[in-house]
């Protein structure tokens, strides 16, 4: 089985105080992504971590 076709529609995004946004990771479920965002947020840094769903894209193949 290959993970090459895994569907990971949930993103964790870090936003800094200047408004710059960086993708931290992709996850299969919203719950998983939210747990990561909460864990990162609890570290006390001055970044905002948010969970977003990616836009649906047609699958090729």
N, C-alpha and C positions, 0 to 999 in steps of 0.2 A: 504494500500500500504506500502511496506517495502523498506527501503533504503539499506537493506543488499546486494542487487544485483546491486547497483549503479555502473556505470562505471565512474571511475575517473582517466583518463589516464595521466593527466598533473600534474607534481610535481614542487614545489618550493623548491630549494636546497640552503642552506646557506653554503658558503665556507669561512673558516677563513684564516688568514694570514699564517698558517702552512699547509694549503692544506687539512685540515679535512673538511669533507662534512657531512651535517645533513639535513634530510628531514624536511621541515617546514610544508608542507601540500600537500594534493592531491585535484585536482579540475577537474571539468567536461569539462571546455573549456580552451583553451590557453589564451584567453582574460582575463578570471577571474584570472588565475594563474599569468599572467603578471601584472595585476593591484595590486595584493598582493605583488609581488616582487618589483614593483616600489615604493609602499608605504613603505615597509620595508627599501629599499635602500635609500629613502629620509630622513630617520631618522639620517643619518650622521655617523653611526657606521662604523668601518673598516672591514665590511664583504661584500662579494660579493653574491648577490642573483641571481640565474639563474633559468630559466624555462626549464624543460626537459620533453619529452614524455616517458612514460614507454613502455617497450617492450610488444607487444601483446602476450597475453597468452590465450590458449584455455579455453573456459568456460565449466564447468562441469554441468551436470544436465540434 
